[in-house]
């Protein structure tokens, strides 16, 4: 069934980009479009039966993080995507700066690479009618989930 991919491709078309052509995750409208897309991405991955990453490590999260990731479901967040695509090497929480280690930066690079592959595939799907085979899409969504 291609419907989940068609819906994802249409939502991809609705994503906002900035003047440089990068994904807009800064404006309220850009964040909202991205959050909607990421929600559809999780639904498509589940409907297609894409392999999901082990998330048992979440059980060790602090209460603050457990409120964001309360279970083992796919919970793709705009801030995570933004940090990986924009290659941020630090983040701020309550005025405190936290530097990311090389392992985390490498993981961010992996996520950014798979994200760009998905971006290109969906653009071809929608604009040129190039349809990948379902097993390829499942594998791509599985790799994205593992990179996330």
Phi and psi restraints in degrees (value plus and minus 20) as a CYANA .aco file:
   2 UNK   PHI    -108.6   -68.6
   2 UNK   PSI     -26.4    13.6
   3 UNK   PHI     -75.0   -35.0
   3 UNK   PSI     -66.1   -26.1
   4 UNK   PHI     -80.0   -40.0
   4 UNK   PSI     -54.9   -14.9
   5 UNK   PHI     -94.2   -54.2
   5 UNK   PSI     -59.7   -19.7
   6 UNK   PHI     -79.4   -39.4
   6 UNK   PSI     -64.7   -24.7
   7 UNK   PHI     -83.5   -43.5
   7 UNK   PSI     -60.2   -20.2
   8 UNK   PHI     -85.4   -45.4
   8 UNK   PSI     -62.2   -22.2
   9 UNK   PHI     -84.2   -44.2
   9 UNK   PSI     -59.7   -19.7
  10 UNK   PHI     -85.8   -45.8
  10 UNK   PSI     -61.2   -21.2
  11 UNK   PHI     -86.2   -46.2
  11 UNK   PSI     -57.2   -17.2
  12 UNK   PHI     -78.2   -38.2
  12 UNK   PSI     -61.3   -21.3
  13 UNK   PHI     -81.1   -41.1
  13 UNK   PSI     -50.0   -10.0
  14 UNK   PHI    -102.2   -62.2
  14 UNK   PSI     -26.1    13.9
  15 UNK   PHI     -85.7   -45.7
  15 UNK   PSI     124.5   164.5
  16 UNK   PHI    -113.0   -73.0
  16 UNK   PSI     125.3   165.3
  17 UNK   PHI    -142.9  -102.9
  17 UNK   PSI     134.6   174.6
  18 UNK   PHI    -109.1   -69.1
  18 UNK   PSI    -193.8  -153.8
  19 UNK   PHI     -82.0   -42.0
  19 UNK   PSI     -47.9    -7.9
  20 UNK   PHI    -101.3   -61.3
  20 UNK   PSI     -26.9    13.1
  21 UNK   PHI      69.4   109.4
  21 UNK   PSI     -12.1    27.9
  22 UNK   PHI    -107.4   -67.4
  22 UNK   PSI     135.0   175.0
  23 UNK   PHI     -76.2   -36.2
  23 UNK   PSI     109.6   149.6
  24 UNK   PHI    -105.2   -65.2
  24 UNK   PSI      87.2   127.2
  25 UNK   PHI    -136.4   -96.4
  25 UNK   PSI      -9.9    30.1
  26 UNK   PHI    -116.2   -76.2
  26 UNK   PSI     -64.3   -24.3
  27 UNK   PHI     -96.0   -56.0
  27 UNK   PSI     137.4   177.4
  28 UNK   PHI     -80.7   -40.7
  28 UNK   PSI     -63.0   -23.0
  29 UNK   PHI     -84.7   -44.7
  29 UNK   PSI     -61.4   -21.4
  30 UNK   PHI     -83.3   -43.3
  30 UNK   PSI     -63.8   -23.8
  31 UNK   PHI     -82.4   -42.4
  31 UNK   PSI     -62.0   -22.0
  32 UNK   PHI     -84.1   -44.1
  32 UNK   PSI     -64.3   -24.3
  33 UNK   PHI     -83.0   -43.0
  33 UNK   PSI     -61.7   -21.7
  34 UNK   PHI     -86.3   -46.3
  34 UNK   PSI     -62.9   -22.9
  35 UNK   PHI     -81.8   -41.8
  35 UNK   PSI     -61.0   -21.0
  36 UNK   PHI     -82.3   -42.3
  36 UNK   PSI     -65.2   -25.2
  37 UNK   PHI     -80.9   -40.9
  37 UNK   PSI     -64.9   -24.9
  38 UNK   PHI     -84.5   -44.5
  38 UNK   PSI     -54.4   -14.4
  39 UNK   PHI     -84.1   -44.1
  39 UNK   PSI     -64.1   -24.1
  40 UNK   PHI     -85.9   -45.9
  40 UNK   PSI     -52.4   -12.4
  41 UNK   PHI     -82.9   -42.9
  41 UNK   PSI     -64.5   -24.5
  42 UNK   PHI     -83.5   -43.5
  42 UNK   PSI     -61.6   -21.6
  43 UNK   PHI     -84.7   -44.7
  43 UNK   PSI     -65.5   -25.5
  44 UNK   PHI     -81.2   -41.2
  44 UNK   PSI     -63.4   -23.4
  45 UNK   PHI     -80.9   -40.9
  45 UNK   PSI     -62.0   -22.0
  46 UNK   PHI     -87.1   -47.1
  46 UNK   PSI     -65.2   -25.2
  47 UNK   PHI     -83.6   -43.6
  47 UNK   PSI     -55.6   -15.6
  48 UNK   PHI    -103.6   -63.6
  48 UNK   PSI     -29.4    10.6
  49 UNK   PHI      55.5    95.5
  49 UNK   PSI      10.3    50.3
  50 UNK   PHI     -86.4   -46.4
  50 UNK   PSI     121.3   161.3
  51 UNK   PHI     -82.7   -42.7
  51 UNK   PSI     115.6   155.6
  52 UNK   PHI    -124.9   -84.9
  52 UNK   PSI     132.6   172.6
  53 UNK   PHI     -95.4   -55.4
  53 UNK   PSI     134.8   174.8
  54 UNK   PHI     -90.3   -50.3
  54 UNK   PSI     106.2   146.2
  55 UNK   PHI    -138.7   -98.7
  55 UNK   PSI       3.6    43.6
  56 UNK   PHI     -83.6   -43.6
  56 UNK   PSI     -43.6    -3.6
  57 UNK   PHI     -80.6   -40.6
  57 UNK   PSI     -41.5    -1.5
  58 UNK   PHI     -83.6   -43.6
  58 UNK   PSI     -42.4    -2.4
  59 UNK   PHI     -80.2   -40.2
  59 UNK   PSI     -45.3    -5.3
  60 UNK   PHI    -109.6   -69.6
  60 UNK   PSI     -15.7    24.3
  61 UNK   PHI     -89.5   -49.5
  61 UNK   PSI     134.7   174.7
  62 UNK   PHI     -89.1   -49.1
  62 UNK   PSI     147.8   187.8
  63 UNK   PHI     -79.5   -39.5
  63 UNK   PSI     -57.7   -17.7
  64 UNK   PHI     -81.6   -41.6
  64 UNK   PSI     -65.5   -25.5
  65 UNK   PHI     -93.5   -53.5
  65 UNK   PSI     -51.4   -11.4
  66 UNK   PHI     -84.6   -44.6
  66 UNK   PSI     -47.8    -7.8
  67 UNK   PHI     -89.3   -49.3
  67 UNK   PSI     -47.7    -7.7
  68 UNK   PHI    -106.3   -66.3
  68 UNK   PSI     -54.1   -14.1
  69 UNK   PHI    -150.9  -110.9
  69 UNK   PSI      52.4    92.4
  70 UNK   PHI     -96.2   -56.2
  70 UNK   PSI     -32.5     7.5
  71 UNK   PHI    -168.7  -128.7
  71 UNK   PSI    -186.0  -146.0
  72 UNK   PHI    -115.9   -75.9
  72 UNK   PSI      -6.2    33.8
  73 UNK   PHI     -90.9   -50.9
  73 UNK   PSI     138.8   178.8
  74 UNK   PHI     -86.5   -46.5
  74 UNK   PSI     101.6   141.6
  75 UNK   PHI    -152.7  -112.7
  75 UNK   PSI      59.1    99.1
  76 UNK   PHI     -97.3   -57.3
  76 UNK   PSI     108.5   148.5
  77 UNK   PHI    -137.3   -97.3
  77 UNK   PSI     124.0   164.0
  78 UNK   PHI     -81.2   -41.2
  78 UNK   PSI     -61.4   -21.4
  79 UNK   PHI     -83.6   -43.6
  79 UNK   PSI     -55.3   -15.3
  80 UNK   PHI     -87.3   -47.3
  80 UNK   PSI     -66.8   -26.8
  81 UNK   PHI     -80.8   -40.8
  81 UNK   PSI     -65.9   -25.9
  82 UNK   PHI     -77.9   -37.9
  82 UNK   PSI     -65.8   -25.8
  83 UNK   PHI     -82.7   -42.7
  83 UNK   PSI     -57.7   -17.7
  84 UNK   PHI     -96.7   -56.7
  84 UNK   PSI     -63.1   -23.1
  85 UNK   PHI     -89.9   -49.9
  85 UNK   PSI     -56.5   -16.5
  86 UNK   PHI    -108.4   -68.4
  86 UNK   PSI     -21.3    18.7
  87 UNK   PHI      35.2    75.2
  87 UNK   PSI      30.3    70.3
  88 UNK   PHI     -96.2   -56.2
  88 UNK   PSI     113.2   153.2
  89 UNK   PHI    -121.0   -81.0
  89 UNK   PSI     -15.8    24.2
  90 UNK   PHI    -174.2  -134.2
  90 UNK   PSI     145.8   185.8
  91 UNK   PHI    -165.6  -125.6
  91 UNK   PSI     144.0   184.0
  92 UNK   PHI    -138.4   -98.4
  92 UNK   PSI     114.6   154.6
  93 UNK   PHI    -153.1  -113.1
  93 UNK   PSI      99.1   139.1
  94 UNK   PHI      31.2    71.2
  94 UNK   PSI      21.5    61.5
  95 UNK   PHI      63.2   103.2
  95 UNK   PSI     -22.9    17.1
  96 UNK   PHI    -123.1   -83.1
  96 UNK   PSI     113.7   153.7
  97 UNK   PHI    -111.2   -71.2
  97 UNK   PSI     117.5   157.5
  98 UNK   PHI    -143.9  -103.9
  98 UNK   PSI     103.8   143.8
  99 UNK   PHI    -106.6   -66.6
  99 UNK   PSI     121.5   161.5
 100 UNK   PHI    -111.6   -71.6
 100 UNK   PSI     119.2   159.2
 101 UNK   PHI     -97.7   -57.7
 101 UNK   PSI     148.0   188.0
 102 UNK   PHI     -79.4   -39.4
 102 UNK   PSI     -57.2   -17.2
 103 UNK   PHI     -81.2   -41.2
 103 UNK   PSI     -62.9   -22.9
 104 UNK   PHI     -88.6   -48.6
 104 UNK   PSI     -60.8   -20.8
 105 UNK   PHI     -83.6   -43.6
 105 UNK   PSI     -57.5   -17.5
 106 UNK   PHI     -84.8   -44.8
 106 UNK   PSI     -62.3   -22.3
 107 UNK   PHI     -83.3   -43.3
 107 UNK   PSI     -58.3   -18.3
 108 UNK   PHI     -83.6   -43.6
 108 UNK   PSI     -61.1   -21.1
 109 UNK   PHI     -82.0   -42.0
 109 UNK   PSI     -61.3   -21.3
 110 UNK   PHI     -82.8   -42.8
 110 UNK   PSI     -63.3   -23.3
 111 UNK   PHI     -84.0   -44.0
 111 UNK   PSI     -64.0   -24.0
 112 UNK   PHI     -80.5   -40.5
 112 UNK   PSI     -60.6   -20.6
 113 UNK   PHI     -83.9   -43.9
 113 UNK   PSI     -65.5   -25.5
 114 UNK   PHI     -88.8   -48.8
 114 UNK   PSI     -56.8   -16.8
 115 UNK   PHI     -78.2   -38.2
 115 UNK   PSI     -65.9   -25.9
 116 UNK   PHI     -85.7   -45.7
 116 UNK   PSI     -55.0   -15.0
 117 UNK   PHI     -84.7   -44.7
 117 UNK   PSI     -63.1   -23.1
 118 UNK   PHI     -84.1   -44.1
 118 UNK   PSI     -63.4   -23.4
 119 UNK   PHI     -75.3   -35.3
 119 UNK   PSI     -68.7   -28.7
 120 UNK   PHI     -84.6   -44.6
 120 UNK   PSI     -62.5   -22.5
 121 UNK   PHI     -82.1   -42.1
 121 UNK   PSI     -63.7   -23.7
 122 UNK   PHI     -88.7   -48.7
 122 UNK   PSI     -54.6   -14.6
 123 UNK   PHI     -85.1   -45.1
 123 UNK   PSI     -63.9   -23.9
 124 UNK   PHI     -84.3   -44.3
 124 UNK   PSI     -59.5   -19.5
 125 UNK   PHI     -79.8   -39.8
 125 UNK   PSI     -67.2   -27.2
 126 UNK   PHI    -100.2   -60.2
 126 UNK   PSI     -66.6   -26.6
 127 UNK   PHI    -108.1   -68.1
 127 UNK   PSI     -51.9   -11.9
 128 UNK   PHI    -133.4   -93.4
 128 UNK   PSI     -20.6    19.4
 129 UNK   PHI      48.5    88.5
 129 UNK   PSI      -0.4    39.6
 130 UNK   PHI    -103.5   -63.5
 130 UNK   PSI      90.8   130.8
 131 UNK   PHI    -120.8   -80.8
 131 UNK   PSI      98.7   138.7
 132 UNK   PHI     -96.7   -56.7
 132 UNK   PSI     136.7   176.7
 133 UNK   PHI     -91.4   -51.4
 133 UNK   PSI     127.0   167.0
 134 UNK   PHI     -73.9   -33.9
 134 UNK   PSI     -63.8   -23.8
 135 UNK   PHI     -78.0   -38.0
 135 UNK   PSI     -56.1   -16.1
 136 UNK   PHI     -85.3   -45.3
 136 UNK   PSI     -64.4   -24.4
 137 UNK   PHI     -83.9   -43.9
 137 UNK   PSI     -63.6   -23.6
 138 UNK   PHI     -78.7   -38.7
 138 UNK   PSI     -64.2   -24.2
 139 UNK   PHI     -84.7   -44.7
 139 UNK   PSI     -61.1   -21.1
 140 UNK   PHI     -83.9   -43.9
 140 UNK   PSI     -65.1   -25.1
 141 UNK   PHI     -86.0   -46.0
 141 UNK   PSI     -53.7   -13.7
 142 UNK   PHI     -86.3   -46.3
 142 UNK   PSI     -62.5   -22.5
 143 UNK   PHI     -84.9   -44.9
 143 UNK   PSI     -58.2   -18.2
 144 UNK   PHI     -81.6   -41.6
 144 UNK   PSI     -64.5   -24.5
 145 UNK   PHI     -83.6   -43.6
 145 UNK   PSI     -61.6   -21.6
 146 UNK   PHI     -86.6   -46.6
 146 UNK   PSI     -55.1   -15.1
 147 UNK   PHI     -92.3   -52.3
 147 UNK   PSI     -49.4    -9.4
